[in-house]
Amino acid sequence: MNKFGIIIAHTYLTRIKTKSFLITTAITIVLILLAGNFQTLMNLFGEENTQVIAVKDESDEVLDGLKEQINTTGSNIELEAFSGSNEEAVNHVQEEEYAGFLEISLRNGLPQAHYYSMQGNPSSITETIQQAMQPVKLTMAADKSGVDPSVIESIASPVSFETTALEENAKSAEDMSSARGLVYVMLFLLYISVIMYGNMIAMDVANEKSSRVMEILVSSVSPVTQMFAKIFGIALLGLTQFITIILAAYFMVQFKQEEFTGGVFDYFGLQAAAASTFIYALVFFLLGYLLYATLSAMLGSLVSRTEEVNQLMAPVIYLIMIAFFIAMFGLSSPDNSLITITSFIPFFAPMIMFLRVTMLHVPIWEIMLSFGLIIATIAMLAIIGAKVYKGGVLMYGKSNSLKDLKKALQLSKRE
Protein backbone atom coordinates (compact mmCIF):
# COMPACT_ATOMS: atom_id res chain seq x y z
CA MET A 1 0.00 0.00 0.00
CA ASN A 2 2.91 2.29 0.70
CA LYS A 3 4.27 1.75 -2.81
CA PHE A 4 0.80 2.38 -4.23
CA GLY A 5 0.62 5.72 -2.40
CA ILE A 6 4.13 6.69 -3.48
CA ILE A 7 3.31 6.14 -7.16
CA ILE A 8 0.05 8.09 -6.81
CA ALA A 9 1.85 10.99 -5.14
CA HIS A 10 4.65 10.94 -7.72
CA THR A 11 2.18 10.90 -10.63
CA TYR A 12 0.05 13.66 -9.09
CA LEU A 13 2.88 15.99 -8.06
CA THR A 14 4.73 15.56 -11.35
CA ARG A 15 1.69 16.41 -13.45
CA ILE A 16 0.31 19.25 -11.33
CA LYS A 17 3.52 21.24 -11.85
CA THR A 18 3.50 20.96 -15.64
CA LYS A 19 2.87 24.03 -17.79
CA SER A 20 0.11 22.27 -19.73
CA PHE A 21 -1.92 21.65 -16.55
CA LEU A 22 -1.50 25.21 -15.29
CA ILE A 23 -2.22 26.76 -18.69
CA THR A 24 -5.35 24.68 -19.42
CA THR A 25 -6.72 25.37 -15.93
CA ALA A 26 -6.06 29.10 -16.28
CA ILE A 27 -7.59 29.24 -19.77
CA THR A 28 -10.72 27.40 -18.60
CA ILE A 29 -11.17 29.79 -15.67
CA VAL A 30 -10.73 32.77 -18.00
CA LEU A 31 -13.35 31.34 -20.39
CA ILE A 32 -15.78 30.88 -17.49
CA LEU A 33 -15.25 34.47 -16.39
CA LEU A 34 -15.75 35.69 -19.96
CA ALA A 35 -18.95 33.65 -20.28
CA GLY A 36 -20.24 35.05 -16.99
CA ASN A 37 -19.53 38.60 -18.09
CA PHE A 38 -20.71 38.12 -21.69
CA GLN A 39 -23.61 40.55 -21.33
CA THR A 40 -21.37 43.19 -19.77
CA LEU A 41 -18.81 42.81 -22.56
CA MET A 42 -21.51 43.09 -25.22
CA ASN A 43 -22.77 46.28 -23.63
CA LEU A 44 -19.21 47.57 -23.42
CA PHE A 45 -18.66 47.07 -27.12
CA GLY A 46 -21.99 48.61 -27.97
CA GLU A 47 -23.78 45.50 -29.25
CA GLU A 48 -26.88 46.43 -27.25
CA ASN A 49 -26.98 50.06 -28.45
CA THR A 50 -30.18 51.05 -30.21
CA GLN A 51 -30.06 50.29 -33.93
CA VAL A 52 -31.83 53.16 -35.70
CA ILE A 53 -33.36 52.21 -39.05
CA ALA A 54 -34.52 54.87 -41.51
CA VAL A 55 -37.91 53.89 -42.95
CA LYS A 56 -39.52 55.34 -46.06
CA ASP A 57 -43.15 54.22 -46.15
CA GLU A 58 -44.60 55.28 -49.50
CA SER A 59 -48.08 54.15 -48.49
CA ASP A 60 -48.15 55.73 -45.01
CA GLU A 61 -50.06 52.60 -43.91
CA VAL A 62 -47.39 50.21 -42.71
CA LEU A 63 -44.92 52.07 -40.46
CA ASP A 64 -47.16 52.55 -37.41
CA GLY A 65 -48.19 48.91 -37.29
CA LEU A 66 -44.62 47.81 -37.91
CA LYS A 67 -43.41 49.94 -34.98
CA GLU A 68 -45.97 48.28 -32.68
CA GLN A 69 -44.83 44.82 -33.73
CA ILE A 70 -41.14 45.72 -33.28
CA ASN A 71 -41.84 47.04 -29.78
CA THR A 72 -43.45 43.73 -28.77
CA THR A 73 -40.28 41.83 -29.67
CA GLY A 74 -38.21 43.71 -27.09
CA SER A 75 -35.41 44.19 -29.62
CA ASN A 76 -33.05 47.16 -29.75
CA ILE A 77 -34.35 48.27 -33.15
CA GLU A 78 -35.84 51.75 -33.52
CA LEU A 79 -37.69 52.71 -36.69
CA GLU A 80 -37.49 56.34 -37.75
CA ALA A 81 -39.57 57.83 -40.54
CA PHE A 82 -37.52 59.22 -43.44
CA SER A 83 -38.95 61.54 -46.07
CA GLY A 84 -35.92 62.14 -48.29
CA SER A 85 -34.85 60.33 -51.43
CA ASN A 86 -33.43 56.83 -51.51
CA GLU A 87 -30.01 58.20 -52.45
CA GLU A 88 -29.99 60.44 -49.39
CA ALA A 89 -30.96 57.57 -47.13
CA VAL A 90 -28.24 55.34 -48.58
CA ASN A 91 -25.68 58.10 -48.01
CA HIS A 92 -26.75 58.35 -44.37
CA VAL A 93 -26.26 54.59 -43.97
CA GLN A 94 -22.82 54.77 -45.57
CA GLU A 95 -21.91 57.59 -43.17
CA GLU A 96 -23.14 55.33 -40.29
CA GLU A 97 -25.86 57.75 -39.25
CA TYR A 98 -28.34 54.89 -39.64
CA ALA A 99 -27.82 51.17 -39.20
CA GLY A 100 -29.90 50.58 -42.32
CA PHE A 101 -32.57 51.92 -44.64
CA LEU A 102 -35.95 50.21 -45.13
CA GLU A 103 -38.06 51.09 -48.14
CA ILE A 104 -41.71 49.98 -47.92
CA SER A 105 -44.14 50.00 -50.82
CA LEU A 106 -47.44 48.35 -51.69
CA ARG A 107 -47.99 45.68 -54.33
CA ASN A 108 -51.54 44.60 -55.00
CA GLY A 109 -52.47 46.38 -51.79
CA LEU A 110 -50.02 44.38 -49.65
CA PRO A 111 -46.68 45.60 -48.23
CA GLN A 112 -43.28 44.65 -49.61
CA ALA A 113 -39.92 45.89 -48.38
CA HIS A 114 -36.36 46.47 -49.53
CA TYR A 115 -33.64 46.78 -46.90
CA TYR A 116 -30.30 48.53 -47.47
CA SER A 117 -27.31 48.08 -45.15
CA MET A 118 -23.53 48.04 -45.38
CA GLN A 119 -23.35 44.23 -45.28
CA GLY A 120 -26.57 43.43 -47.05
CA ASN A 121 -26.57 39.86 -45.71
CA PRO A 122 -29.43 38.45 -43.60
CA SER A 123 -28.94 39.42 -39.97
CA SER A 124 -30.85 39.57 -36.71
CA ILE A 125 -32.18 42.98 -37.75
CA THR A 126 -33.57 41.77 -41.09
CA GLU A 127 -35.08 38.68 -39.46
CA THR A 128 -36.78 40.77 -36.76
CA ILE A 129 -38.19 43.24 -39.30
CA GLN A 130 -39.38 40.48 -41.62
CA GLN A 131 -41.14 38.64 -38.79
CA ALA A 132 -42.72 41.90 -37.58
CA MET A 133 -44.07 42.68 -41.05
CA GLN A 134 -45.89 39.36 -41.32
CA PRO A 135 -48.77 40.19 -38.89
CA VAL A 136 -49.01 43.66 -40.43
CA LYS A 137 -49.44 42.04 -43.84
CA LEU A 138 -52.08 39.64 -42.47
CA THR A 139 -54.05 42.52 -40.98
CA MET A 140 -53.95 44.50 -44.22
CA ALA A 141 -54.95 41.41 -46.23
CA ALA A 142 -57.89 40.83 -43.88
CA ASP A 143 -59.05 44.45 -44.24
CA LYS A 144 -58.71 44.28 -47.99
CA SER A 145 -60.78 41.10 -48.27
CA GLY A 146 -63.32 42.18 -45.68
CA VAL A 147 -62.45 39.41 -43.25
CA ASP A 148 -62.57 40.05 -39.52
CA PRO A 149 -58.93 40.34 -38.28
CA SER A 150 -59.83 38.17 -35.26
CA VAL A 151 -60.60 35.31 -37.66
CA ILE A 152 -57.16 35.66 -39.26
CA GLU A 153 -55.60 35.75 -35.80
CA SER A 154 -57.38 32.59 -34.71
CA ILE A 155 -56.31 30.79 -37.90
CA ALA A 156 -52.65 31.82 -37.48
CA SER A 157 -52.51 31.01 -33.75
CA PRO A 158 -50.85 27.73 -32.69
CA VAL A 159 -53.10 24.71 -32.25
CA SER A 160 -53.92 23.77 -28.65
CA PHE A 161 -52.03 20.58 -27.81
CA GLU A 162 -51.83 18.85 -24.43
CA THR A 163 -50.16 15.63 -23.35
CA THR A 164 -51.11 13.13 -20.66
CA ALA A 165 -48.71 10.47 -19.40
CA LEU A 166 -50.38 7.10 -18.85
CA GLU A 167 -47.32 5.57 -17.18
CA GLU A 168 -47.46 6.04 -13.43
CA ASN A 169 -43.81 7.02 -13.01
CA ALA A 170 -43.50 9.09 -16.18
CA LYS A 171 -41.43 12.23 -15.76
CA SER A 172 -42.89 15.69 -16.11
CA ALA A 173 -41.64 18.44 -18.41
CA GLU A 174 -39.86 20.04 -15.45
CA ASP A 175 -38.11 16.76 -14.64
CA MET A 176 -37.07 16.36 -18.28
CA SER A 177 -35.67 19.89 -18.31
CA SER A 178 -33.64 19.23 -15.16
CA ALA A 179 -32.43 15.93 -16.58
CA ARG A 180 -31.40 17.55 -19.84
CA GLY A 181 -29.10 19.96 -18.01
CA LEU A 182 -27.35 17.24 -16.03
CA VAL A 183 -27.01 15.04 -19.11
CA TYR A 184 -25.34 17.86 -21.02
CA VAL A 185 -22.90 18.44 -18.15
CA MET A 186 -22.21 14.72 -17.74
CA LEU A 187 -21.63 14.15 -21.46
CA PHE A 188 -19.16 16.96 -21.83
CA LEU A 189 -17.31 16.24 -18.58
CA LEU A 190 -16.87 12.55 -19.36
CA TYR A 191 -15.96 13.26 -22.99
CA ILE A 192 -13.32 15.82 -22.04
CA SER A 193 -12.02 13.72 -19.13
CA VAL A 194 -11.51 10.61 -21.25
CA ILE A 195 -9.74 12.49 -24.02
CA MET A 196 -7.61 14.65 -21.75
CA TYR A 197 -6.80 12.38 -18.81
CA GLY A 198 -6.81 9.11 -20.73
CA ASN A 199 -4.21 10.54 -23.06
CA MET A 200 -2.33 11.84 -20.02
CA ILE A 201 -2.17 8.35 -18.49
CA ALA A 202 -0.83 6.87 -21.72
CA MET A 203 1.70 9.70 -22.04
CA ASP A 204 2.87 9.18 -18.46
CA VAL A 205 3.55 5.49 -19.08
CA ALA A 206 5.33 6.24 -22.36
CA ASN A 207 7.49 8.91 -20.69
CA GLU A 208 8.65 6.51 -18.01
CA LYS A 209 9.40 3.87 -20.62
CA SER A 210 11.52 6.30 -22.60
CA SER A 211 13.58 6.99 -19.46
CA ARG A 212 13.92 3.24 -18.70
CA VAL A 213 12.35 3.75 -15.24
CA MET A 214 9.91 0.94 -15.95
CA GLU A 215 12.49 -1.78 -15.69
CA ILE A 216 13.09 -0.80 -12.06
CA LEU A 217 9.40 -0.25 -11.22
CA VAL A 218 8.20 -3.57 -12.61
CA SER A 219 10.71 -5.49 -10.53
CA SER A 220 9.62 -3.80 -7.30
CA VAL A 221 5.88 -3.11 -7.80
CA SER A 222 3.22 -5.40 -9.25
CA PRO A 223 1.78 -4.35 -12.64
CA VAL A 224 -1.75 -4.02 -11.24
CA THR A 225 -0.54 -1.78 -8.41
CA GLN A 226 1.49 0.35 -10.78
CA MET A 227 -1.27 0.67 -13.38
CA PHE A 228 -4.03 1.62 -10.95
CA ALA A 229 -1.73 3.92 -9.01
CA LYS A 230 -1.24 5.92 -12.20
CA ILE A 231 -4.97 5.85 -12.94
CA PHE A 232 -5.84 7.18 -9.47
CA GLY A 233 -2.98 9.68 -9.57
CA ILE A 234 -4.30 11.19 -12.80
CA ALA A 235 -7.85 11.01 -11.39
CA LEU A 236 -6.71 13.03 -8.38
CA LEU A 237 -5.15 15.53 -10.76
CA GLY A 238 -8.41 15.80 -12.69
CA LEU A 239 -10.34 16.20 -9.44
CA THR A 240 -8.05 19.06 -8.44
CA GLN A 241 -8.61 20.75 -11.78
CA PHE A 242 -12.38 20.27 -11.68
CA ILE A 243 -12.65 21.58 -8.10
CA THR A 244 -10.60 24.66 -9.03
CA ILE A 245 -12.80 25.35 -12.05
CA ILE A 246 -16.05 24.68 -10.15
CA LEU A 247 -15.00 27.03 -7.33
CA ALA A 248 -14.22 29.76 -9.86
CA ALA A 249 -17.63 29.23 -11.49
CA TYR A 250 -19.38 29.16 -8.09
CA PHE A 251 -17.90 32.46 -6.92
CA MET A 252 -18.69 34.05 -10.28
CA VAL A 253 -22.31 32.91 -10.08
CA GLN A 254 -22.59 34.19 -6.50
CA PHE A 255 -21.11 37.55 -7.54
CA LYS A 256 -23.43 37.93 -10.54
CA GLN A 257 -26.41 36.00 -9.20
CA GLU A 258 -29.02 38.55 -10.28
CA GLU A 259 -27.87 38.45 -13.91
CA PHE A 260 -28.13 34.66 -14.01
CA THR A 261 -31.80 34.57 -13.05
CA GLY A 262 -33.77 32.81 -15.77
CA GLY A 263 -32.50 32.01 -19.24
CA VAL A 264 -30.18 29.05 -19.56
CA PHE A 265 -30.27 28.34 -15.81
CA ASP A 266 -34.05 27.92 -15.90
CA TYR A 267 -33.73 25.78 -19.02
CA PHE A 268 -31.28 23.43 -17.32
CA GLY A 269 -33.20 23.53 -14.05
CA LEU A 270 -30.35 22.03 -12.05
CA GLN A 271 -31.81 23.20 -8.75
CA ALA A 272 -34.93 21.09 -9.29
CA ALA A 273 -33.01 17.86 -9.97
CA ALA A 274 -33.47 15.01 -7.48
CA ALA A 275 -30.58 13.92 -5.26
CA SER A 276 -30.63 10.45 -6.85
CA THR A 277 -29.88 12.01 -10.22
CA PHE A 278 -26.67 13.56 -8.89
CA ILE A 279 -25.71 10.22 -7.33
CA TYR A 280 -26.22 8.45 -10.67
CA ALA A 281 -24.14 11.16 -12.38
CA LEU A 282 -21.26 10.63 -9.95
CA VAL A 283 -21.37 6.82 -10.17
CA PHE A 284 -21.57 6.70 -13.97
CA PHE A 285 -18.82 9.30 -14.28
CA LEU A 286 -16.45 7.35 -12.00
CA LEU A 287 -17.20 4.06 -13.74
CA GLY A 288 -16.73 5.66 -17.15
CA TYR A 289 -13.43 7.16 -16.11
CA LEU A 290 -12.11 3.89 -14.65
CA LEU A 291 -13.18 1.98 -17.76
CA TYR A 292 -11.45 4.24 -20.25
CA ALA A 293 -8.49 4.98 -17.97
CA THR A 294 -7.72 1.26 -17.60
CA LEU A 295 -7.86 0.85 -21.38
CA SER A 296 -5.64 3.92 -21.85
CA ALA A 297 -3.01 2.65 -19.41
CA MET A 298 -2.94 -0.71 -21.15
CA LEU A 299 -2.48 0.89 -24.58
CA GLY A 300 0.08 3.36 -23.25
CA SER A 301 2.30 0.49 -22.13
CA LEU A 302 2.62 -0.70 -25.74
CA VAL A 303 4.47 2.40 -26.98
CA SER A 304 7.96 3.50 -26.10
CA ARG A 305 7.81 7.04 -27.50
CA THR A 306 5.35 9.79 -26.68
CA GLU A 307 4.98 10.54 -30.40
CA GLU A 308 3.25 7.17 -30.85
CA VAL A 309 0.69 7.66 -28.08
CA ASN A 310 -1.88 9.58 -30.11
CA GLN A 311 -1.94 6.98 -32.86
CA LEU A 312 -2.51 4.06 -30.51
CA MET A 313 -5.07 6.02 -28.49
CA ALA A 314 -7.26 6.46 -31.57
CA PRO A 315 -9.58 3.51 -30.69
CA VAL A 316 -10.29 5.05 -27.28
CA ILE A 317 -11.12 8.40 -28.87
CA TYR A 318 -13.38 6.73 -31.44
CA LEU A 319 -15.27 4.84 -28.73
CA ILE A 320 -15.96 7.92 -26.63
CA MET A 321 -16.89 9.95 -29.73
CA ILE A 322 -19.41 7.32 -30.84
CA ALA A 323 -20.90 7.22 -27.34
CA PHE A 324 -21.07 11.01 -27.27
CA PHE A 325 -22.86 11.33 -30.61
CA ILE A 326 -25.33 8.57 -29.77
CA ALA A 327 -26.07 10.30 -26.47
CA MET A 328 -26.59 13.65 -28.20
CA PHE A 329 -29.10 11.96 -30.51
CA GLY A 330 -30.75 10.40 -27.46
CA LEU A 331 -31.41 13.80 -25.88
CA SER A 332 -34.28 14.30 -28.33
CA SER A 333 -35.34 10.64 -28.45
CA PRO A 334 -34.39 8.88 -25.19
CA ASP A 335 -36.84 6.01 -25.74
CA ASN A 336 -35.35 5.05 -29.12
CA SER A 337 -34.39 1.37 -29.50
CA LEU A 338 -30.82 2.34 -30.44
CA ILE A 339 -30.48 4.19 -27.12
CA THR A 340 -31.91 1.23 -25.20
CA ILE A 341 -29.55 -1.29 -26.82
CA THR A 342 -26.38 0.81 -26.56
CA SER A 343 -27.09 1.59 -22.90
CA PHE A 344 -26.01 -2.00 -22.14
CA ILE A 345 -22.76 -1.82 -24.13
CA PRO A 346 -20.09 -1.17 -21.44
CA PHE A 347 -18.11 1.45 -23.39
CA PHE A 348 -21.28 3.41 -24.16
CA ALA A 349 -23.26 2.77 -20.98
CA PRO A 350 -21.72 5.48 -18.73
CA MET A 351 -23.16 8.13 -21.04
CA ILE A 352 -26.23 6.49 -22.52
CA MET A 353 -27.63 4.63 -19.50
CA PHE A 354 -27.22 7.81 -17.47
CA LEU A 355 -29.21 9.62 -20.16
CA ARG A 356 -31.99 7.03 -19.91
CA VAL A 357 -32.01 7.06 -16.10
CA THR A 358 -32.35 10.83 -15.93
CA MET A 359 -34.86 11.31 -18.75
CA LEU A 360 -36.99 8.16 -18.47
CA HIS A 361 -38.30 5.79 -15.85
CA VAL A 362 -35.89 2.84 -16.17
CA PRO A 363 -36.46 -0.41 -14.22
CA ILE A 364 -33.90 -0.88 -11.46
CA TRP A 365 -32.81 -4.24 -12.88
CA GLU A 366 -31.71 -2.56 -16.11
CA ILE A 367 -29.64 -0.04 -14.18
CA MET A 368 -28.05 -2.78 -12.07
CA LEU A 369 -27.35 -4.85 -15.19
CA SER A 370 -25.62 -1.86 -16.79
CA PHE A 371 -23.57 -1.30 -13.63
CA GLY A 372 -22.62 -4.96 -13.57
CA LEU A 373 -21.55 -5.02 -17.20
CA ILE A 374 -19.38 -1.93 -16.76
CA ILE A 375 -17.76 -3.27 -13.58
CA ALA A 376 -17.19 -6.67 -15.19
CA THR A 377 -15.56 -4.99 -18.18
CA ILE A 378 -13.32 -2.92 -15.89
CA ALA A 379 -12.30 -6.11 -14.05
CA MET A 380 -11.61 -7.91 -17.33
CA LEU A 381 -9.58 -4.98 -18.65
CA ALA A 382 -7.69 -4.85 -15.34
CA ILE A 383 -6.74 -8.54 -15.56
CA ILE A 384 -5.78 -8.38 -19.24
CA GLY A 385 -4.34 -4.91 -18.82
CA ALA A 386 -2.08 -5.99 -15.96
CA LYS A 387 -0.59 -8.73 -18.17
CA VAL A 388 -0.26 -6.42 -21.15
CA TYR A 389 1.14 -3.72 -18.89
CA LYS A 390 3.71 -6.08 -17.41
CA GLY A 391 4.92 -7.20 -20.84
CA GLY A 392 4.28 -3.91 -22.64
CA VAL A 393 6.43 -1.79 -20.36
CA LEU A 394 9.41 -3.96 -21.32
CA MET A 395 8.80 -3.47 -25.05
CA TYR A 396 10.98 -0.87 -26.75
CA GLY A 397 11.32 0.25 -30.30
CA LYS A 398 8.54 1.14 -32.71
CA SER A 399 5.25 -0.13 -31.28
CA ASN A 400 2.21 1.57 -32.67
CA SER A 401 0.01 -1.33 -33.65
CA LEU A 402 -2.59 -3.29 -31.67
CA LYS A 403 -0.79 -6.44 -32.89
CA ASP A 404 1.74 -5.71 -30.16
CA LEU A 405 -0.86 -6.87 -27.59
CA LYS A 406 0.07 -10.49 -28.36
CA LYS A 407 3.75 -9.74 -27.99
CA ALA A 408 3.14 -7.97 -24.68
CA LEU A 409 1.13 -10.92 -23.33
CA GLN A 410 3.92 -13.30 -24.27
CA LEU A 411 6.52 -11.15 -22.48
CA SER A 412 4.34 -10.99 -19.35
CA LYS A 413 4.59 -14.79 -18.97
CA ARG A 414 8.36 -14.66 -18.71
CA GLU A 415 9.67 -14.37 -15.20
N, C-alpha and C positions, 0 to 999 in steps of 0.2 A: 504493500500500500504506500510505503514511503517513496518507492521508485515511481509509482503511478503519480503521486503528487508532485514529485520533482519534475517529471516530464511535462505535466500540465502547467506548472509554474514557468518552466523554461519556454514552452510554446507561447504562453500568454504574454510574458514579459518581453520576449523577443519581438512579437508582432505588434504589441501596443506602442512600441517606440518607433516603428517604421514611419517614414514620411507618407506612404500611401494611406495608412490608417488615419493619421492626423489630418491629411488633406481631405480625404473623402468625408470624414466626420465634420470638418469645418465647412466644406462646401454644402453638405446636406443641411446644416444648421442655418447657413446663409440663405439657402433656398426656402426654408421654412419661414424665416423672418421676412423674406421678400413676398412670399405668398400671403402672409398675415397682414402685410402693409400694402397689398396690391391696390386697394381702393385709394389709399393715401397717395401712392405714387402716380396713379392715373390722374388724380386731381392736381397733383403737382405739375404734371406735364400737360395739363390743360385738356385731357381727353373728355372731361365732363363739362367743359365750357359750352354755353349755348351755341348751337349751330344755326345761324340765321340764314334762311333761304328766301331769296327774292322770288315772288310769285306774280306772274302776269296772267290774270284771269280775264280772257276776252269776253266771256259770257256774263261775268259778274254774278254767277249762280253757284259756283263751286267752292270758292275760297272759304266762306264762312263755315260751311259744313265740314270742309276739310280741316279747318282749325280745331273744331270741336272734337273730331275724331283723333287728331294728333294729341290733343290735351289728355284724352282718356288713356293714351298709351303710356303716359308718364315719361316720355322720351325728352331729350334735351334739344329738340328741334323747335325752332320758332319760325313761323311763316310771316313774311312781311310783304304787303302789297307793293307792287312796282308798276309804275305807269309809263316808264320810258320805253325806248325801242329795245329790240332784242340785242342789238349791237352794244348798246350802253350797258345792259345787264351783264352781257358776257365780259365786257371790259372790267366791270366791278368785281366779277368772280376772279378774273385773272389778276387783279390787284389785291385779292384776298379780303375785299370788303364784305363779300358774301361767301358762304360755304358752297353755294350752288344757285342755279337759276331754274325755276320751274315754270314752263309755259303750258297753260291749260286752255284748251279749245273744245268746242262741241262738234260732234260728228253724228248726224242722224239724231240730234237731241240728247246725246249721251257724252259724258266727258272723256277726253283723251289727253295725255300729258307727254311732254318732252322735257327731260331733265338735262341740264348742262352743268358739268363740274370739271375740275382740273384733271381728275383721273378718268372719269367717264364710266368706270367699271361698276357693276352692281356692288352696293355697300349696305351697311345697316340703315343709312339714311334713305336710300332708294327703296329698300324693302319696307321700311316703316311708312313711307309716303304711299307706296303702291297698295299696301294693306289698308291704309286709312281711306283711300279713294274708293275702295270696293263698296262699302256700305253707302257712301254718297251716291255712287252710280246706281245701286239698287233702289235707293229712295227716289232718284230722278226718273228711273225707268218705271217705277210704280206710279208716280204722278202722271207720267206721260201716257200710260196705258189705262189710267183710271182705276187702278187697283189700290185697295187700302194698304198703306205701308205696314200695318200690323200683320197683315197676311203674309207679306214678303218676309217680315222678320220671323214669323213662326215657321215658315218653310225653311229659312236659312239656319235656324237655331239647331243645335245638336239634338239628336234623338235621346230620349230618356232611357237609360239602360242601368239596371240594377242586377246585382249578383247575390245569390244565396248559396252558402256552403252546406251541403248535405252531410258531409263527414263531420263527426262530432268534434274531432280535434283539429279541424282545419284552421290554418292561421289567417288572421285578419290582415287587412291592407297595412295597418300600422306595424304588425309583426313582420310582414314581408319587407317593409321599408327598413326596419331596424336590421333585419337579417342581411339585406342587400349591402348595407354599409360595412358590416363586419366581414362579409364575404370579400368585398373589394379589398379591405385592409389585409385580410388573411392571404388572399391570392398574391398580392404584390409583395408582402413581407416574405412569404415562403419562396416565391420566385427569385427575389433579389438575394435572399439568404443562400439558397442553393447555388446560384451562379457565383456569388461573391465568395462565400465561405467554403463551399465545396472546392472551388478552384484554389483557395488559399491552403486548404489541407493538402491537396495534391502537390502544390508548389513547395510546401514545407518539407514534405517527404523527399521530393526531388532535390531540394537544396542540400539536405543532409546527406543524400547519396552522393552528390557531386563533391562533398567534402570528406567522404569516406568515413563519416561518423557512424554510419549504420553498422558497419562491421563490429564496432565495439558495443553498440547498443543491443544488437541482436543476441550477442553472447551473454549479456548480463540481465536483460529484461525480455520477458516472453512477448511474442508478436502481438497477441491479443491485448496485453497491457499497454504496449507501446502504441498500437493503433488507436485504441479508445482514449488513451491519454491525450493524443493529439486532437482527436475529435472533440473531447470535452474542453481542451485548452482553447481551441478555436471557437467553440460555443460560448465559452466565458468571455472571449474577446468580442464576439457579436453581441452578447448581452450587455457588455459595457457600452458598446456603441449605441445600441438601441435605447438604453436607459438615458444616455447623454442626450440623444435626439429627442426622446419623449419629454424629458425635463424641459428642454428648450421650447418645445411646442406647448407644453403645459403653461409655462410662465408667460408665453406670448398670448395664449388664449385668455389667461387670467387678466393680463394687462389690457387687452382689447376685447373684453367680454361683450360689451354692448354692440360692437360692430359685427360680432359673429352670431347675433340672434337671428334665427331664421335661415333661409337660403339652403346651402349645402348641408348645414348641420341638422336642419329639420328633415331634409331628404334622407340623410343617413340614419337619423333617429337613434344614435348610439345610447343615449340616456335611457331609452325605453326597452333596451334589450334585456332579456332575462339573464340571471347569473349563470344558468346552465349553458347558455350560448357561449359565454366567455370561457367557461371551463372546457367545452368542446374545442374552442379555438386554440387554447393553450395545448391541449393534449394532441390534437392533430398537427399542430405546428412542431412540437417536439418530436413526434413520431416521424414526420416528414423530414425533419432535419437529420435525425439519426439514420434514417434509411438512405438518404442521398449522401450523407457524410461518410458512412461506412463504404459505400460504393466508390466515392471519390478517393478515399484513402487507399483502397485496394488498387485502383487504377493508377494512382500516383506512385505506387511502389514499383510499377513496371517500367517507368522511365528513369533515365539517369541524368537528363539535362532538362532544365526548366523550359527551354524552348519547345520541348516535345509535349509539355503538359496540356496545352490547349487542344492539340490534335487528338490526344487520347481521351480528353474530357468531353469530346463532342457528343458521345452517346448520352451522357448525363444531361447535357444541355438540351438535346433533342427531347428526352423524356419529360423534363420539366416544362419545356415549351408546349409540347402536345397536351400535357395536363392543364396548362394555363389556358390554352385556346379552347379546349373542351369546356372548362369551367366558365369561361367568358360567355360561350354559347349557352351554357346551362343557366345563366342568370336570367335569361328571358324565357327559358323553357325547362325548369328544374324537374319536371315530371317526364321528360323525354326518355325513351328506352335506352338511348345511347348513354345518357347520364346515369341511369340506373345500373347498367352493365359495367361501365368504367369505374363506378364507385367501389367495386369489389376488386379491381386490379390494384395491387399494392402500390405501384409507383404513381398511380393517379389518385388513389383513395384519399390521401391527406387533403387534397384540394376539393375533390368532387364529392366525397361523402360528407365533408363539412358543409359544402353548399347545400346538399340535400337535407341534412339535419337542421340547418338554420332556416331553410325556406319551405320545407315540407314537414309533415308528420311522418317520421320514419320509424317503423317497428324497432324495438330495442334489440331484437335478435340480429337485425341487419347491421346495426351499429357495432355490436359486439363481434359479429363475424368479420366486419371490416377491420376492427382493431386487431383481431386475432391474426388475420392474414398479413397485416403490416408487421406485427411483432414477429410472426414466424419468418417473414422475409428478411427482417433485420437479423434474426438469429442465424438464418441460413447464410446470409452475406457475411456475418461475423465469423462463422466457422470456415467458410471458403476463403473469405478475405484474410483471415489470420494465416492460412497456409500460403496463399498467394503473396501476402505481405512478407512472410518469412523468407520465401524464395525470391520474391521480386526485389527486395532491398539488396540482394547480393548480385543482382543482374546489372551489368554495366555495358556500355556501348549503345548503339542505336537500337532503341526499343520503343517503337511507336505503333505497334500493331496489337490487336487483341489476341493474335496467335501466341503472343508471349505468355498468356495465362497458363498454357500447358507447360511451357518451360519453367515458369515460376513454381508450379505445383510439383514438378519433378525435383527441383532444387530444394524444396521445403522438406522432402522426405530424407534428404541426406543429413546425417548428424555430423 
